[in-house]
Amino acid sequence: MTVYVDDHRAPYGRMKMCHMVADSDAELHAMADRIGVARRHYQGDHYDVCWSKRALAIKAGAVGVRLRTLGCMRLLRRQRGTRAYPALDEVLAWQREPMPNPRSTTP
């Protein structure tokens, strides 16, 4: 199992925030405890963490991903109906596939 942190920099006051996710709540909470993130920042399936905590998470073993990659991971996970995130190499390959044109008349 892996903890992921994205590279999003959403402004929250003077801080820049990003998202931290994991396959299990136990693993996610353990990482939050390890890097000093309070439970009040838990959003039901992820933590909102400030940019400096992102660096600590990566130092503690989390995998840094782009916001778009994390979005694709969440989409694939939802489509499969599982709690586990797909492997990162699978997501990156899926991102490279051409998207179908919804206006195309050919199958």
C-alpha positions in Angstrom: 0.0 0.0 0.0 1.1 3.5 -0.8 0.4 7.1 0.4 0.2 9.7 -2.4 0.4 13.5 -2.2 -0.4 15.6 -5.2 1.2 18.8 -6.4 -1.8 21.0 -6.2 -1.2 24.4 -4.6 -4.7 25.6 -3.6 -4.5 28.8 -1.6 -5.9 28.7 1.9 -5.1 32.0 3.6 -1.3 32.4 3.3 -0.8 28.6 2.9 -0.8 26.5 -0.2 -2.6 23.2 0.3 -2.5 19.9 -1.5 -4.1 16.4 -1.0 -2.8 13.3 0.6 -4.5 9.9 0.0 -3.9 6.2 0.7 -5.4 2.8 0.1 -6.6 2.5 3.7 -7.6 4.9 6.3 -5.2 3.3 8.8 -2.3 4.0 6.5 -3.5 7.5 5.7 -3.9 8.4 9.4 -0.5 6.9 10.3 1.2 9.1 7.7 -0.8 12.1 9.0 0.4 11.4 12.5 4.0 10.8 11.3 4.2 14.3 9.7 2.1 16.1 12.3 -1.2 16.7 10.5 -4.2 17.1 12.8 -7.3 14.8 12.2 -9.4 17.9 11.7 -7.9 18.1 8.2 -9.3 14.7 7.3 -11.9 15.1 4.5 -13.5 11.6 4.6 -11.1 10.0 2.0 -8.1 12.4 2.0 -6.2 15.0 4.0 -5.7 18.5 3.0 -2.1 19.2 3.9 0.1 22.3 3.5 3.0 22.3 1.1 5.6 22.0 3.8 3.9 18.8 5.1 3.9 17.5 1.6 7.7 17.6 1.6 7.7 15.8 5.0 5.3 13.1 3.6 7.6 12.5 0.6 10.6 12.3 2.9 8.6 9.7 5.0 7.9 7.5 2.0 4.8 9.0 0.3 4.8 9.2 -3.5 4.5 12.7 -5.1 2.1 12.8 -8.1 0.6 15.5 -10.2 -3.0 16.6 -9.5 -4.2 15.2 -12.8 -2.6 11.9 -12.1 -4.3 11.7 -8.7 -7.6 12.6 -10.4 -7.2 9.7 -12.8 -6.3 7.4 -9.9 -9.5 8.4 -8.1 -11.6 7.9 -11.3 -10.2 4.4 -12.0 -10.7 3.4 -8.4 -14.3 4.6 -8.5 -14.9 2.8 -11.8 -13.6 -0.5 -10.3 -15.6 0.0 -7.1 -12.5 -0.6 -4.9 -10.9 1.3 -2.1 -7.4 0.6 -3.4 -5.7 3.0 -5.8 -4.5 1.5 -9.1 -0.7 1.1 -9.7 0.9 4.4 -10.7 2.4 2.9 -13.9 -1.1 1.7 -14.9 -2.5 5.2 -14.4 0.3 6.8 -16.4 -0.3 4.4 -19.3 -4.1 5.1 -19.1 -3.4 8.9 -19.3 -1.4 8.4 -22.5 -4.3 6.7 -24.3 -6.2 8.9 -26.7 -9.6 10.0 -25.3 -12.5 9.0 -27.5 -14.3 11.8 -29.3 -17.9 11.9 -28.1 -19.0 13.6 -31.3 -17.5 11.0 -33.6 -20.0 8.9 -35.6 -17.6 6.0 -36.0 -17.4 3.3 -33.3 
